[in-house]
Amino acid sequence: MQFLHSMIRVKNEEESLKFYCDFLGLKKTRRLRLEDCYLQYLQDETTKVEIELTINDEIPPEGYKNGVAFGHFAFLCDDLSEVDKKMKLYNYKWDVEPFYLSTINTRIAFIKDPDNNSIELIEKNK
């Protein structure tokens, strides 16, 4: 078996692409039209695992409710201090500010994507 992708429904494709591509650095790989939605695939350049953004034709005005089963996506970054600077340019805010987690001997932090999905950022050990 090979893990291919995770799917999330998004309310605003443009804002989601800004977050995942411009801010986090994922690349668009392909966009497909199905009967009632578009699927936009994004991947990083290292693992090639994808996030599938599903943009339904009929989107609830309030967006989608996140369940309690899904926790977060995790991304490895070089330096959380540099991420903090980039966040200011995009007007993003920390959900949980960077802190040291001794069990993995590094700093981590959390941010929310435009649809309120939790994103964990893990600083690469130096």
N, C-alpha and C positions, 0 to 999 in steps of 0.2 A: 504494500500500500504506500501511496505517496500523498501527503497532505497538499491540497491545491489552493483552496481559498476559504475565506469567511465572507458571509454576506450580511450587509446591513442596509436597511431602507433609509433613504434620506429625503428630507423635505425640499431642500434647495441644492440642486446639483452644483451650481456655480460656487456657492459658499463651501460645499464639501470638497470640491476640487481645489479651491484656494487653500483650504486647511491641509488636505492630504498630499497634494502635489507641491504647491508653492511653499508651504510652511514645513511639512515633514519630509518632502523630497521624493515622494513616490512618483512613478512614471505611469502615464496612461498607456495601456497595452492594446485594448480593443473596446469597442462599444457596439452592442448588439441591440436590435429591436426585437422584442417579443410581442405577443398579441396585445398585452395590456401594460407594458413597461419597457424601459430601457435598462440595460445592464452595462455599467461602466466598470471595467477592470483596471486595477492599479497594482503595481508591484514595485518592490525595492530592487536595487541592482545586484544585491548580494545573494539572497536566498531564493528569489523568484516566486515566493509565495505571494498570493494576491489577496486583495480586499475587493470584493464585488459590491459596488454601490448600485442598489436597485432604486430606480426612479419610476414609481408607479404613475400611470396616467391620472388616477384619482387618489389624491393625497389628502388625508384628513387635515382640515385647517389648523388644528393644534399640533400637527406632526404625529409622530409615532411614540407610543409609550414603551419605555425600556422595561423589560422584565427583571426579575431578581436573579435569574439563573446566569445571565451573562455578566461577567466581571469587567474585563478591560482588554484592550490590545496593548502590547508592550513593544516599545521601540528602543533600540540601543542608540545612544548619542555619544559624541566625543566629549562634550563639555556642557553641563547644565547652565553654566554662567553665560555661555554663548547663546544657548537656547533662550535664556531670559532676555537678552538683548533683542533677539529676533522677535520674541513675543511682543515686545513694546512696539515694534514696527507694524505688527499686524493687529495691535490692540487686543491681544489675547491675555487672559488672566490665569494664574495658577489656580487649580482646584485644591491641590495640596502642594505647598511650596517645597522646594528641594530640601531633603534631609538625609542624614547619614544612616544607612541601615547596616548595622554591624554584622548581621548574619550572612550577608553577601559582600561585605567590605566595600561598599560603594554608596554613592548618593542616588536617590530616586526622587521622582516628583510625579504629580498627576495634573492633567489638563483635560478639559472636555472638548469634544468636537462640536460642530454646529448643531448636531442632533442630540447632544447631551450624552454621548457615549464616552466612557472613561478611557483615557489614554495614559498609560504608564510610560515614563521616560526614565531609562536606566543609563547612568553615566558609565562609560567604558572605564574599566580599571586602568590606572596609569602606572 
